[in-house]
């Protein structure tokens, strides 16, 4: 095993464990994180399989396939973050609306 394989494997394990411990989200998210981590570790330890896998998918090089899969993964993350931001905005709007109505009713009942 080369130094870069050790470094990349350690980095993938660290990122996977950090995501699991820190974010504790749904089972699907955890499974996706560990699936990508396991796939990454496999391709780091056995880089020749990335070329075989790429040829099977019709891509010329393994590095290109990994790049394409990374783009899909980042698009998934962007959409997930966007939906979470939208949900938080809606919750904040509801909280502000309820607080404003409560304050208006309180002022109205005092007068």
ChimeraX commands (.cxc) that place a marker at each C-alpha (Angstrom):
marker #1 position 0.00,0.00,0.00 radius 0.5
marker #1 position 1.38,3.40,-0.99 radius 0.5
marker #1 position 1.38,6.55,1.11 radius 0.5
marker #1 position -1.36,8.15,-0.97 radius 0.5
marker #1 position -3.60,5.10,-0.50 radius 0.5
marker #1 position -3.12,5.29,3.27 radius 0.5
marker #1 position -3.81,9.03,3.28 radius 0.5
marker #1 position -6.91,8.76,1.09 radius 0.5
marker #1 position -8.29,5.80,3.02 radius 0.5
marker #1 position -7.75,7.58,6.34 radius 0.5
marker #1 position -9.38,10.72,4.94 radius 0.5
marker #1 position -12.42,8.81,3.70 radius 0.5
marker #1 position -12.82,6.99,7.03 radius 0.5
marker #1 position -12.47,10.27,8.93 radius 0.5
marker #1 position -15.04,12.05,6.75 radius 0.5
marker #1 position -17.49,9.14,6.98 radius 0.5
marker #1 position -17.22,8.87,10.76 radius 0.5
marker #1 position -17.42,12.65,11.18 radius 0.5
marker #1 position -20.58,12.79,9.07 radius 0.5
marker #1 position -22.11,9.93,11.05 radius 0.5
marker #1 position -21.26,11.29,14.52 radius 0.5
marker #1 position -21.82,14.97,13.81 radius 0.5
marker #1 position -24.84,15.03,11.55 radius 0.5
marker #1 position -26.91,12.02,12.68 radius 0.5
marker #1 position -29.54,12.36,9.99 radius 0.5
marker #1 position -31.85,9.81,8.42 radius 0.5
marker #1 position -30.99,6.17,7.75 radius 0.5
marker #1 position -30.94,6.82,4.00 radius 0.5
marker #1 position -28.36,9.58,4.43 radius 0.5
marker #1 position -26.19,7.38,6.63 radius 0.5
marker #1 position -26.40,4.49,4.16 radius 0.5
marker #1 position -25.46,6.80,1.27 radius 0.5
marker #1 position -22.51,8.21,3.20 radius 0.5
marker #1 position -21.17,4.76,4.04 radius 0.5
marker #1 position -21.85,3.49,0.52 radius 0.5
marker #1 position -19.81,6.30,-1.00 radius 0.5
marker #1 position -17.13,5.86,1.66 radius 0.5
marker #1 position -16.87,2.12,1.04 radius 0.5
marker #1 position -16.81,2.65,-2.72 radius 0.5
marker #1 position -14.11,5.29,-2.37 radius 0.5
marker #1 position -11.97,3.09,-0.15 radius 0.5
marker #1 position -12.37,0.18,-2.56 radius 0.5
marker #1 position -11.28,2.31,-5.52 radius 0.5
marker #1 position -8.36,3.73,-3.54 radius 0.5
marker #1 position -7.13,0.28,-2.57 radius 0.5
marker #1 position -7.80,-1.30,-5.98 radius 0.5
marker #1 position -7.41,1.48,-8.58 radius 0.5
marker #1 position -7.40,-0.91,-11.57 radius 0.5
marker #1 position -11.06,-1.70,-10.91 radius 0.5
marker #1 position -12.00,1.91,-11.61 radius 0.5
marker #1 position -10.85,1.47,-15.22 radius 0.5
marker #1 position -12.73,-1.84,-15.54 radius 0.5
marker #1 position -15.84,-0.28,-14.06 radius 0.5
marker #1 position -15.49,2.74,-16.33 radius 0.5
marker #1 position -15.22,0.56,-19.43 radius 0.5
marker #1 position -18.31,-1.35,-18.31 radius 0.5
marker #1 position -20.21,1.99,-18.10 radius 0.5
marker #1 position -18.82,3.09,-21.47 radius 0.5
marker #1 position -16.37,5.67,-20.12 radius 0.5
marker #1 position -12.75,5.59,-21.30 radius 0.5
marker #1 position -10.94,6.18,-18.00 radius 0.5
marker #1 position -11.65,5.39,-14.37 radius 0.5
marker #1 position -10.77,8.92,-13.31 radius 0.5
marker #1 position -13.45,10.28,-15.66 radius 0.5
marker #1 position -16.04,7.95,-14.17 radius 0.5
marker #1 position -15.13,9.04,-10.65 radius 0.5
marker #1 position -15.38,12.67,-11.75 radius 0.5
marker #1 position -18.85,12.11,-13.24 radius 0.5
marker #1 position -20.04,10.30,-10.13 radius 0.5
marker #1 position -18.65,13.11,-7.96 radius 0.5
marker #1 position -20.66,15.64,-9.95 radius 0.5
marker #1 position -23.83,13.60,-9.37 radius 0.5
marker #1 position -23.05,13.31,-5.67 radius 0.5
marker #1 position -22.47,17.06,-5.32 radius 0.5
marker #1 position -25.71,17.80,-7.19 radius 0.5
marker #1 position -27.51,15.52,-4.73 radius 0.5
marker #1 position -25.95,17.42,-1.82 radius 0.5
marker #1 position -26.86,20.80,-3.31 radius 0.5
marker #1 position -30.48,19.76,-3.80 radius 0.5
marker #1 position -30.65,18.33,-0.29 radius 0.5
marker #1 position -29.23,21.53,1.21 radius 0.5
marker #1 position -31.58,23.65,-0.90 radius 0.5
marker #1 position -34.62,21.72,0.31 radius 0.5
marker #1 position -33.43,22.02,3.91 radius 0.5
marker #1 position -32.96,25.80,3.55 radius 0.5
marker #1 position -36.44,26.14,2.05 radius 0.5
marker #1 position -37.94,24.15,4.94 radius 0.5
marker #1 position -36.12,26.34,7.49 radius 0.5
marker #1 position -37.34,29.50,5.73 radius 0.5
marker #1 position -40.92,28.24,5.91 radius 0.5
marker #1 position -40.55,27.40,9.60 radius 0.5
marker #1 position -39.08,30.83,10.33 radius 0.5
marker #1 position -41.92,32.51,8.45 radius 0.5
marker #1 position -44.47,30.57,10.50 radius 0.5
marker #1 position -42.74,31.46,13.79 radius 0.5
marker #1 position -42.54,35.17,12.93 radius 0.5
marker #1 position -46.15,35.17,11.75 radius 0.5
marker #1 position -47.40,33.51,14.95 radius 0.5
marker #1 position -45.34,35.84,17.13 radius 0.5
marker #1 position -46.64,38.91,15.29 radius 0.5
marker #1 position -50.24,37.77,15.62 radius 0.5
marker #1 position -49.76,37.01,19.33 radius 0.5
marker #1 position -48.23,40.45,19.95 radius 0.5
marker #1 position -51.03,42.18,18.02 radius 0.5
marker #1 position -53.70,40.28,19.97 radius 0.5
marker #1 position -51.93,41.12,23.23 radius 0.5
marker #1 position -51.89,44.85,22.38 radius 0.5
marker #1 position -55.51,44.72,21.25 radius 0.5
marker #1 position -56.71,43.04,24.46 radius 0.5
marker #1 position -54.86,45.55,26.66 radius 0.5
marker #1 position -56.64,48.52,25.07 radius 0.5
marker link #1:1,2 radius 0.2
marker link #1:2,3 radius 0.2
marker link #1:3,4 radius 0.2
marker link #1:4,5 radius 0.2
marker link #1:5,6 radius 0.2
marker link #1:6,7 radius 0.2
marker link #1:7,8 radius 0.2
marker link #1:8,9 radius 0.2
marker link #1:9,10 radius 0.2
marker link #1:10,11 radius 0.2
marker link #1:11,12 radius 0.2
marker link #1:12,13 radius 0.2
marker link #1:13,14 radius 0.2
marker link #1:14,15 radius 0.2
marker link #1:15,16 radius 0.2
marker link #1:16,17 radius 0.2
marker link #1:17,18 radius 0.2
marker link #1:18,19 radius 0.2
marker link #1:19,20 radius 0.2
marker link #1:20,21 radius 0.2
marker link #1:21,22 radius 0.2
marker link #1:22,23 radius 0.2
marker link #1:23,24 radius 0.2
marker link #1:24,25 radius 0.2
marker link #1:25,26 radius 0.2
marker link #1:26,27 radius 0.2
marker link #1:27,28 radius 0.2
marker link #1:28,29 radius 0.2
marker link #1:29,30 radius 0.2
marker link #1:30,31 radius 0.2
marker link #1:31,32 radius 0.2
marker link #1:32,33 radius 0.2
marker link #1:33,34 radius 0.2
marker link #1:34,35 radius 0.2
marker link #1:35,36 radius 0.2
marker link #1:36,37 radius 0.2
marker link #1:37,38 radius 0.2
marker link #1:38,39 radius 0.2
marker link #1:39,40 radius 0.2
marker link #1:40,41 radius 0.2
marker link #1:41,42 radius 0.2
marker link #1:42,43 radius 0.2
marker link #1:43,44 radius 0.2
marker link #1:44,45 radius 0.2
marker link #1:45,46 radius 0.2
marker link #1:46,47 radius 0.2
marker link #1:47,48 radius 0.2
marker link #1:48,49 radius 0.2
marker link #1:49,50 radius 0.2
marker link #1:50,51 radius 0.2
marker link #1:51,52 radius 0.2
marker link #1:52,53 radius 0.2
marker link #1:53,54 radius 0.2
marker link #1:54,55 radius 0.2
marker link #1:55,56 radius 0.2
marker link #1:56,57 radius 0.2
marker link #1:57,58 radius 0.2
marker link #1:58,59 radius 0.2
marker link #1:59,60 radius 0.2
marker link #1:60,61 radius 0.2
marker link #1:61,62 radius 0.2
marker link #1:62,63 radius 0.2
marker link #1:63,64 radius 0.2
marker link #1:64,65 radius 0.2
marker link #1:65,66 radius 0.2
marker link #1:66,67 radius 0.2
marker link #1:67,68 radius 0.2
marker link #1:68,69 radius 0.2
marker link #1:69,70 radius 0.2
marker link #1:70,71 radius 0.2
marker link #1:71,72 radius 0.2
marker link #1:72,73 radius 0.2
marker link #1:73,74 radius 0.2
marker link #1:74,75 radius 0.2
marker link #1:75,76 radius 0.2
marker link #1:76,77 radius 0.2
marker link #1:77,78 radius 0.2
marker link #1:78,79 radius 0.2
marker link #1:79,80 radius 0.2
marker link #1:80,81 radius 0.2
marker link #1:81,82 radius 0.2
marker link #1:82,83 radius 0.2
marker link #1:83,84 radius 0.2
marker link #1:84,85 radius 0.2
marker link #1:85,86 radius 0.2
marker link #1:86,87 radius 0.2
marker link #1:87,88 radius 0.2
marker link #1:88,89 radius 0.2
marker link #1:89,90 radius 0.2
marker link #1:90,91 radius 0.2
marker link #1:91,92 radius 0.2
marker link #1:92,93 radius 0.2
marker link #1:93,94 radius 0.2
marker link #1:94,95 radius 0.2
marker link #1:95,96 radius 0.2
marker link #1:96,97 radius 0.2
marker link #1:97,98 radius 0.2
marker link #1:98,99 radius 0.2
marker link #1:99,100 radius 0.2
marker link #1:100,101 radius 0.2
marker link #1:101,102 radius 0.2
marker link #1:102,103 radius 0.2
marker link #1:103,104 radius 0.2
marker link #1:104,105 radius 0.2
marker link #1:105,106 radius 0.2
marker link #1:106,107 radius 0.2
marker link #1:107,108 radius 0.2
marker link #1:108,109 radius 0.2
marker link #1:109,110 radius 0.2
marker link #1:110,111 radius 0.2
view
